[in-house]
Amino acid sequence: MSVGTSSAPGAQRVRPPAEDTAGPGVDPDDLPDGLVVADEHGHVICFNAAAERITAVPAATALGQRLETALPLEDLEGRRWWQLTDPYGGLAIRSRQPERNLLLPGGREVLVAARYVRAEPAGPVRRVVVSLRDTEARCRTERSHAELIATVAHELRSPLTSVKGFTATLLAKWERFTDDQKRLMLETVDADADRVTRLIAELLDISRIDSGRLEVRRQPVDIGAAVGRHIQAYVAAGQPADRFLLRVEQPLPALWADPDKIDQVLSNLIENAVRHGDGTVTIDVTASPSPREGEDTGTSVTVSDEGPGIPEESMNRVFTRFWRGSKRGGTGLGLYIVKGIVEAHGGTITVGRAPGGGALFRFTLPVAAPAYLT
């Protein structure tokens, strides 16, 4: 903090004692949020580095000024906040102002909270401590939630419209359709209901990932066999068997993971390779160094194809919400969920370019054996 002569008569521009601001031994400039402190006369005696960044006002300018001059805040209706709250002349029992959105000059929005420090209850205000927080992160979160709602609404509308249309038609004109026509319409309703169920499951997964509540129920997992089951399902659905190449290195370390969630990861990665890649889809299962400290070995699964791959400039966005390649459909949530599941297991996932030119996804899981087995 700057030290020098203040513009307030008889005052000095000094750093306030730590116990008056952030606590013993804490430098206000180390705080992540803006901190502004005014003395008993309403002059600013602390204006930390975060406050400088948020307000774009140099500390040297703010220190020593009246609080309402250094921090000219207005509410969203254009009223001056310090005149409304009157910390020095208002209610003597008031001790704080709850956090709220206020505006800086130029219309920039900030989150502001204040605390009134008194030497004794109902006594005169000795300090006014103001915290400032930038709203950009909150705005980004709100935009992300709005995008999620819009995407989900769009994705739900199509299958629900189909379900409603076919069921209404069958109820109104059941006798007019042949058995084959009825079966076709009911199969379509069943498929669309499955699509809605998958979308709801994705939303629940995103909610748990974002809140850190994604539960992992660990069991022994034969990951080579799990990959084999997915390949068999694609072959049974009509994909040529020679489109898939599975290579499992032996011996593999015993892997403890959530089998349902690992199936979800494998399903998403293999489906991406089949739908959006070309040529052979290669899945390699190998032992590898564990991503978790204190463990020597882990298990890696690499899924690659021979298609056009992912552009270099897009690779850093692949695991974000709503990312889609140029030819991709769907919600764009699958790879975001995959990353969340892998990280919930203590693992890592990367994307790159395969030797054949296509996309290459590689995730590594720690062995994560239960404590009673170690």
C-alpha positions, 0 to 999 in steps of 0.5 A, a space after each residue: 500500500 502507498 504511504 504518504 500525505 492524505 488529502 484529508 486535513 490532519 490525516 495521514 495515508 497509512 496502512 491500517 492495522 491488520 486487526 482493523 482490516 483483514 485480521 492479524 498478519 494478513 496483508 490486504 493486498 493478498 486478499 482475492 476480493 476488493 477491500 476498502 476501509 474508511 476511518 471514523 471520519 469517513 476517509 479511506 485508509 485502506 484500498 487494496 490491490 483487488 479494489 484497484 483492479 475492480 474499480 480501476 481507481 489507483 490506491 494513491 488516488 483513493 486513499 485519504 478521500 471521503 468514502 463516497 468520493 473514492 467509491 461512488 456507488 449507485 444502486 440499480 435504480 440510480 440512487 447514491 448508495 452512501 446517501 441511502 445507507 448513511 453508515 455514520 449517521 444512520 441507525 446506531 444498531 445497524 452493524 452491516 449491509 448485506 451483499 448486493 449488486 451495485 454500479 460503479 461509474 460507467 455502469 460496471 456492476 459489482 457485488 458490495 457488502 459492508 460492515 460497521 465496526 463500533 467500539 461498543 454496541 450502539 456507539 459511533 462507527 469506528 470503521 466502515 469495512 467494504 468488500 468488493 467482488 467482480 460479477 464477471 464469474 457470476 455472469 458467466 455462470 448465469 449465462 451457462 445455466 441459461 444456455 443449458 436450459 435453452 439447450 435442454 428445452 430444445 432437445 426435449 421438445 422434439 421427442 416429446 412432440 413425437 411421443 405426444 403426436 403418436 400417442 394422440 393419433 393411436 388413441 384417436 384412430 386405433 382401429 384404422 391402423 394395421 398391426 405393423 403400423 401400430 408397432 412402428 409408432 409404438 417403437 418410435 414412442 419407445 425410442 423417443 422416451 429413451 432419448 428423454 430418459 438419457 437427457 434427464 440422466 445427463 442433467 442429473 450428472 451435470 448437476 452432481 459434477 458441478 456441485 461435487 456430489 458425483 458418487 463413485 461406487 467402486 467395485 472390481 472392473 474388468 475394463 477389457 471385458 467392458 470394452 468388448 461388450 460395447 464392441 459386440 453391441 455395435 456389431 450386433 447393431 450392424 457395424 462390421 466386426 473388422 471396424 474395431 480393433 481391441 488390444 489389451 495389454 497383459 497383465 493389467 493391474 486390478 482396477 477398482 472403479 464404478 462399473 456403470 460410470 466407466 461404461 458411460 465413459 466408454 459408451 460416449 468415447 466409442 460412440 463418438 469414434 463410430 459416428 464422427 470418425 472413419 476407418 478402424 476404431 482402435 481401443 488400447 487398454 494398457 497399464 500406465 503410471 497412476 495419476 494419483 500420488 502414492 500409487 505406482 500403476 494405473 490403467 489407461 484406455 485409448 480410443 482412436 479413429 482414422 477420421 478427420 480428427 479435431 482441429 488443433 484450435 478446438 482441442 482446448 474446448 472439447 471437454 467444455 459444455 456444449 462443444 460440438 464439432 462441425 458435424 456433431 449433433 446432440 447436446 454437446 454435454 457428453 464429453 463434459 460428463 466424461 471428464 467429470 466422471 474420470 476426474 471423480 475417480 481421481 483420473 485424467 483425460 486428454 485429447 489429441 491426434 491419432 497416428 491415422 489422423 483421427 481423434 484420440 481420447 485417452 483416459 487414465 484411472 488410478 488402481 484405487 484399491 480399497 484400504 482393506 486390500 492395501 
